[in-house]
Amino acid sequence: MKMKPTLVLNGHHELGAVTYHHGEEMPPDQLSGELLDWWLEHGWIREHDSSERRSLHRLFSPFSGCSETENFSAKERAVFGLDE
């Protein structure tokens, strides 16, 4: 199953009672359907489907509650002291 692209904010926006700042990642499943389409059409959010920017929500899924997961590379695990 292919992961959804990471959604990155373009500008500062508020959704509900939460303020999102330019360049932040939108939590997965925060926007969907027509609302997601509207944000994309108006340039408030961009899909980022690249290995250059990885999803913090997916990397830290046990803490973020994200259903999709992404793993650290072996080099990242060594650098960050995550090797067992």
Long-range contacts (C-beta under 8 A, 24 or more apart in sequence): 3-55, 3-58, 3-68, 3-70, 4-28, 4-68, 5-47, 5-48, 5-49, 6-47, 6-48, 6-49, 6-53, 6-54, 6-55, 7-31, 7-36, 7-45, 7-46, 7-47, 7-48, 8-45, 8-46, 8-48, 8-53, 9-44, 9-45, 10-43, 10-44, 10-45, 10-46, 11-44, 13-39, 13-44, 13-45, 25-55, 25-56, 25-57, 27-57, 27-64, 27-66, 28-55, 28-57, 28-58, 28-66, 28-67, 28-68, 29-67
